[in-house]
């Protein structure tokens, strides 16, 4: 029996998502033939092709609805787009660097709305935006704008739910009912839908699988996975369809709507190696008593969940992820930001690898610490990690790695850095961490020498009372010093930030923004992102029998489909909608080194309090000087 494992549309198209290669390697180690398909990349390659753009133009021309400006602009320049799309993709993949000199000529590229801001300056707008970019970087950014323009054309005129890193995300994000997803599946298909259906049809006919597994890391992959599953069932009624991944493991633990199983057969939770293996073995030997593990199925129009034996594979027992059938030359790296840290997520081709299962801290009160992928900490041995790195490097030809851990600990990264240096490996890597004081100056310098180019970590509230409330386990001044150590070692730093935290006041939000501003001004922080706080059912805050004073936790909405987020009522009364808009406006400038000395009140629509932290707080912390709070009058 052939097994087909698929990454469905849409995830980022610059590198393979790591789940399918990891599962494929494990199943092959058990003697099971596996084929991999990155349907997200396949769809992008069909969109961004001469034939794809011809079909888009044809669809726009016969669209009875009035076209948006992006659609009209595309039709006016369609021949240029068709002629240039293949050369642009070759350039973005690094195969035609000389094209950069033509791209930076403003007359060479067709231009849509993404280019509009470039026309607002009489001088070169890329220089004040973020330093003096070289020809290659400037050209890559401009080529990326073309792809983003084309994405806008599709979303605004043909497929409203489409985006390059998600498709139909709204249908699955915090969706208690299956009704919207079912309605979208049964609606007349748009052009992107038809492409997805065609990809599924071709995969079904080419591979004739007995079992198809879809990895769903994000809500933006759910809709396309159901579309493809329906096609597989139509073509091969006996095929078994299995869904798994981060999204089901978080959102579907309380699944009860049997309609979900009209086009699929099973859903597996948490790490999928053993659940998938037992499903395959049971299909091969239906009379054998093989237990299902962490698996949902449907029986007589009812959903049945079987926990099975509590078994998890240690990372030390997993083989090297297998990238067979995933040609690295087909992926499309392109920058979506001028900021050098933010562009790492979409630019470059990164071999994604996990150093440790779970989080070594796993005590944050806002995090899904009741779930296995956070709670169970299991680091891989250093010799095994080195073997993975070398094997993956040889298989893909890429020396760049993104370690996608929840939070890699200082001790593990120190041992890894030493091993890389001793082995004489020349690789570049970035990793998610906590801003733990264990990252000493010596350790950070060793990491830099071993190829670490960037770190990302949670600064969260960026204010001490709220960070204590969230149980971050880090003093704010200590975290600031750790961030600066990485910056001083030439390592880019990114901070995840939160606002809308229960009981958070306007003053605390403004103090957090002031601290972030100071970090950017000091050159310690290179990028950041403000997330609106969400209370999840798997977090200690939601599960506590003693909620915070002034907070009323509401149960999640019933509906039998997704169940992850629950609401809460906060007597504090802070207007986080207005504050959120100001936070995003200010950060958009800080990311590019702009307006760092402008008063914070400039970014907000209504009056805000003055920051209560002193304007030199970060600099004093970095110099280990005492800091006194500003007196508010």
N, C-alpha and C positions, 0 to 999 in steps of 0.2 A: 504493500500500500504506500503510495506516495503522499507525503505530507507537504502542504504548501503553507508557508508562514508569510504574512503580509503586513507591511506598515501602510495603513490606509491614508488617503488625503485628509487633512493637510498637516504636515510638520515641516520644519525648516529644510530647505533643499540644498544646503551647502555640505552636509555630511549625513551618513546613515544614522538613523536613530538606533541606540545600542541594544534594545530588547530582543529584536528578531535575530541578530547575529549570535547573541548569547544563548538563546533557546535552541537555535539551529545547531550550534556546536555541541550542546549537551545531548540532544537527540541523536546526532550522528555518532557520538561516543557510545551510544546504546545500540548501534547498528540499524537505526531507522533512517531511511532515505528522506532527505528534506530538500525542498527548493525554497529559495527566498525571493520575494518580490517587494520592491519599494514602490507601491502604487502612487505615493505622494510625488516621487520624482518622475514617474512615468507620466502623470498628469501634467506636471509642470513642463516637461519636455514637449508635450503635444501642444500646450498653450503657446509656449515660446518657440515656435517654429514657423517657417514660411507658410506651410499648409494650415497650421493652427490660426495664424493671423488672417489668412484668407477666409477661413470659416467664420471667424469673429466679424470680419468686415461684411460678409454676406448676411450674417444674422442681424447685424445692426441695420443694414440697408432695408431689410424686410420687416423690421420691428415696427408694429403699428403704433406703439407709444412714442411720444416725442423724446428724442435723445437728449441726454444731459450734455453739458459742454464738453465733457471728456470724450463722449461718443462721437460728437461732431468733429472734434479736433483730430481724433484717430482716423476717421474716414477721410479727412482732408489730406492726411499724411500716410495713409495705409501703404502705398507702394514703397515709401522710404523705410517704414518699419519692416516690411517683408524682406527688403534687400539687405537690411543691416542686422537682423536678429541673429543669424548664424555667426557672422563675424564678431558680434558683441559677446555671444556665449563663448566662443573660442578665446577671446581676450580675457574674459572673467575667469576662465579655467587656466589661464597662464600660458596659452599656446601661441599668442600673437602679441607680445609686449609692444612691438613697434606701432600698433594701432593706437596706443595711448596718445601719440602726438597728433593724430587726426581727431580723436575724441575731444581733446581739450579745445579744439577749434569750435567755437560756438555754432558755426554753420553746418557742422557735420551731422549732428544727431537730430532726429525729430524730437520735438519738445512738447510736453503736455503741462498740466498744472503743477507738477512737482518741480518744474524748473522756474516757476514764476518768481520765487524769491531771489533768484540769481540776477534778475533784471532790475532789481530795486537799488542797486549800487552802481555808481559810475566807475568805481574801482573794482578790482577782482574781489568778489564777495567771499570767496573761500579763504582768503588770508585772514581777515578779522574774525571769521567764524571759528577757526581752530588752527592758528599757527600757519606756517608756510608748508603746505602740502607739496610733496614731490609730484612730478608728472604722472607717475603710475597711480599713486593714490588718488589724485584728482580725477584721473580718467576712470578709475574703478568706481568712484562715487557717482560720477555722471552716468556711467553705464548702468549702475544700479537704479538711478532715477528713471531710466527708460523702462526697466522691468516694473517698477512701482507705478509708473504711469499706465502701463498695460493692465496691471492689476486693478487700478481704479476704473479703467474702461469696462472691464468685465463686471466688477461689483456694482457700479453705478448704473449700468445699462442692461445687463443680461442675467446676472446671478447675484442677488443682493446679499447673500450669505457668504460670498467667496472672499478669501484672503489667502495670501501666500503661506501663512503659518497656521491657518485654521479654515474650516469650511462648515458652516451650519453650527458654529459654536453656541449661538444663542439658544438653539433647540435643546442643548444638553446642559448648559450651565444652570445650576440650581433649578432644575426642572423636575418638580415633584410628580408631574403627570407625563405619561407617554403620549398624550393626545397631540401636542404640537409636532413631535417627531413623526408620528404616524401620518398626520395630515400632510406634512412635507413630502413624505415618501410616496403618498398616493396622489399628490398634485401632478399636473403636467410637467414633465421634466424640462429644465432649461438646458442650455448648451453644455454647461459644465456637468450637469447630471448625466447627460447622454454620453459624454466622454468617459465618465466614471463607469457607467454601465458597459460601455464598449471594452474598457480595460478589463473588467471582470470577465466578460464573455471570452475575450482572447486568452486570459489566464486559465479559464476553465477548460477551453478546448485544447490548449497547448499542453497542459500538465495533467489533466484528468485526475485530480487529486481525490483521495478517499477521505481526507480530513483537511480542512482549511482553518488556520488559526489567525486571528487578527489581534495585534497588539494595539491597545487604545491608551496612549499615554495622557492624552488631553481631551477635553470635551469637543474640541474642533475636529476630532477624527471619528466621532460616533456616527454622525449622519451618513458619511461616505461608507463606513463599514457596513451599516445596515443595507445600503443600496447594493453594495457588492455582494453581500451575503444572499440577498434575494435573487440576484442573477445566478449565482452558483447553484442555488436550490432549483431554479428553473431548468438549468442545464443538466445537473446531476442530482436528482432527488435523493439519492442514497448517501450523498456526501455529509459528513459531520462538520458543523460550523461551530467554532469555539471562539469566544471573546475573552480577553484578559488584559492585564496591564494596570497602570496607575489609576486610570479613571474608574473602571469597574471596582477596583479594590478599595476605593475611597467612597464612591457614590452609590454603589449597588449592594451594599451589605444587607439592606433590608428590603430587597426587591420582592414585589408581590404581584405585579401585573403580568398575567400570562401572555398578553399580546407581544411582549418582548421576544417570546420564543416562537413566533410564527415563522421566522426566517432563520433562526439560529437554534442550536441544540444545547449548548452548554456555555456557562460563564465560570471562569476560574478566578480565584482571589489570591492576592499576594504573589510571592515568587512562583512562577508558573512551571518550573521544570518538572517537578514530581506530579502535579495535577495533570499536566499535558501528557506526560509519559504514561500514566495509568489510563487515561482516556484512550490513547492509541492502543495500548496493550489489550484493553477491554474490547475494542473494536476488532482487533486481530483475533482474539480468543473470546468470543462472546459467552462461552459456557464456563469459562474460568471465573473464579470468585476473586476478582481484582477490585479492591476498594477504590472508590473515587475520593479525591482529596480536595477539600475546599472548593467544591463544585456545585453550581446551580444547574438543575435540569428541569424539564417539564414532564409531568406524568398526568394523563387524563385531565388536561386543561388546568392543572395545578402545579405550582412551583415547588420543587423539592430541593433542599440544600443538604449536602452531605459533607460534614467536616472531615470524616475519615481520621486516620492516624495523624497525630500531631508531628508531622515530619517536615523538616526544612533542610536543604542542602547547605552546608558550609561553603563559603566562597573558595576555601582551599581545595574543594573537590571539583570545582568547575574547570572545564578545559578552556583554552583560549577562544574568545569569540571568533566566529567563522564568518568572513565577509564574502564567501563564495556567492556568485550571481549578482553581487553589488559592485559594479565597476566604478571605482573612485573617480575615473575621468569623466563620468557622466554628471556628477554633481555640480551645482552652480553656486560657487561662493560669490557674494557681493555685499558691500557695506550698505547698511541702511542708516548709518549715522556718520557724521564727521568726527564724533568722539572716539578716540582710539580704543577705549575700553568697551564701550557699547557695541562697536562694530565686530567684536570677537564672536558674538552669538551668531551672526549671519555670514561673516566673511571668513575666509580660510577654510581648509578642509581638516577637521579635527577627528582623530580617532577617539571615540568616547568610551571611557572605561571606568568601572567602579572599583575603588580601593578597599572600601569597607561597607558592609551592609549596615544600614541604620545610622543613628546618631549617638555618639559617645556621651553626650550630655542628656538628651531626651527628657528634659524636665521643664521646658518652656510651657507655660500654661495655655498659650494660644495654639500650640502645635498639635498635630494628630498623633500624640504620643501613645495612644491606646492601640494604634495599628502596628502590625508587625514590621512594616518597612521602616518605621521610625524607632520602635521600641527595642528591637533585637539588634544589638551591635555585634558585628562579626567582621573583624578586619582580616584581609587576606595576608598570608605570609609574604615577606619581602621577596624571597626567591621566586615565588609564584607570580608576583606582580611583574618582576623583571622579565620572566619568561613570556608573560602576556605582551608586554611592551615590545619585546624583540620580535615575537611572532607576528603581531599585528603590523608593526613597521615593515616587516618583510613582505607581508601579504598585500598591504595597501600602497606601499611605496611612500607613505606619509610619515614624517618625523614629528608631527604635531599631535598633542594629546590634550583632551579635556577630561579631567577626572570629575565625574558627575555625582560625587558623594553628597549626602545630606549635609555633612560637615566633617571634613577630614581632620583628625586630631594632630596636634603638634608632634607628638612622639612618633606617630606613623610617618608623617611627612619628613621628619628628621632622618629616620632610618632609610626612607626611600631616597632622599637627597644624597646621603652618604653612599648608598649602594650605586646610584647612577654615576656618581663621581668616580667611585672605585672601578666600576665596569668600563668607564670611559665612553658612556653613551652620550651622543649629541642629539638631544630632543628638546622641544619647546613644549611647555605645558602650563595649564592654568587649572584652578581648583576652587571649590567652595569650602569655606572654613567658618569657624567662629573666631571672633577677634579676641582670642584667648591669650592671657599673659604668658602662657607657655611659648608663644612665638617670640623668643628673645632675639636680640640683635644678631647674635651669632647664628641662631637657627635660620633666621630670615636671609642672612647673607649666604649660608650654605644652600638654601633653596634656590636663590638667584643663580648661584654658580652652577647648580644642577639643571638649570633651564626653566625655572619658574618665571613666567612673564606677567601673571596676573592672578589676583585672588578676588573672590566675592564673598561677602558675609553679611549677616544680619546686624545692623545697628538698631533696627526696629524703631522704638519710640524716640530715640536720640534725646531722651530726657530721663533723669534718674528715677523719679517716683514711678513713672509708668513702666520703665524697664524692670524695676523691682517687682511691680505688680505682675508683670509677665514672666517673672522668674527667669530672666536671661542669665543670671549667674555671673554677670560681668559688671564691674564698676565702669562708669562712663569715661572717667579720665584714663583708666587703664586701656579701654578699647581704643580711645583716641591715640594713645601712644603706640599701640600695636599697628594701627592703620598707618601712622607716620613711619614706623620702621620699614614697612613694606615699600612705601613710597621712596624713602631714602635709599633703599636698595635697588631702585629702578624697576620695581614691580608695580604694575597698575592695580588700583584698588577700586572696588565697586561696593556700595552699601545698599542693602535692602532696608527700606524705611516704611514705617507704618503711621497712619493717623486714623482717627475714629475709634480709638481704643476705649473700652468702657471706663467711665469716670474721667476721661481726659478733658481738660479744660482748654479754652482758647489760649490762655497764657502758656500752657505747656506745649501746645502746638507751635506757637510763635517762638518759644525758647528752643524747641527742637530745630526749627528752620534756621534760627540764628546760629546754632552750633554747626549745622550742615554748611551754612554760608562760610563760617570761619574755617572749616576744614577745606573747602574748595579754595578759599583765599590763601591758605597756608601752603597749598600745593600738596596736601596730604591725601586728599580724596580726588579721584579722577572721574567717577561717575556714580550715579545713584538712581533709585526709582522709588517713588512714593506709592505704596499699596494702601487701599482702603481696608481697614480691619474687617475680617469676616469671622464670626464665631461658628466653629465647626462642631458637629455633634461628637467628634472623636477627641476633642480637646479636654484637658482638665478643667478649664473654665466652664465648659458646658456641662460636664459630668459631675461637677462638685455638688455635694449636698448643701453646701453653705456658700451661695453666690455672693458676689461682692456687695457691700452696702450700697444702696441706691440703684441696683441693677435688678431687673426682672427678666429672666431668661424665658423666651417663648419656645415651645416645642417646634420642631421642623414641620413644614406643611405636609399634610398627608396626600398621597396620590399613587403610591405603589411603584414609583420609578426612582428617580434620584433622591437621595437623602443624605445631605452632607452639612448644609448650612442651616443654622437656626437663628432666629432674630432675638433681639433683646431691647428692652426699654431702659433708657438711661436718664435719671432725674437731673443730670448735670445740664442738659439742654444745649450743648455746644452745637453750633451750626457747621457741621463738617462738609456740607456741600459747597458753601462759599469758601471755606478754608481750603478745601481740596483744589479748587480752581486756582487759588493763589499759590499754593505749593507747586502745582505743575508749571505755572507760568514762570515762577522764579527758577525752578530747576532747569527748565529748557534753556535759560540763559547761562546758568552756572555751568552746565555741561560743556559749554563752549568758551568758558573763561570770560563771560561778559557780565557787566552790571553787578559785579561783586561788592561794590561800595555803595550801591543804591539803597536807600532806606527800605526796610521790609514793607512798610505801609504802601509802597508803590504797587505791589503785586496784588493787592486785595481790593475788592469792590466796596467794602465797608470798613469802618474804623476798627483798628486792632490795637491791643495794648503794646507798649514798648517791651522789647525783650528784657527779662529780668536777669539775664546772665551778662557779665561784663564783656565788652567788645574784644578783649584780649584773652578770653578764657582759654581757647585752644593753645595759643602761644605760651601762656603760663603753664598749662598742663605739660606741654612738650619740654618746658624748661624746668619742670618739677617745682614751680613756684606756687604759693598759696593763692587761691582765687576767692574773691569776695563777691557775693551776689549784689547786683545793682539795686539800689533802693528805689522802689516805685512810689512816685508821688502823684 
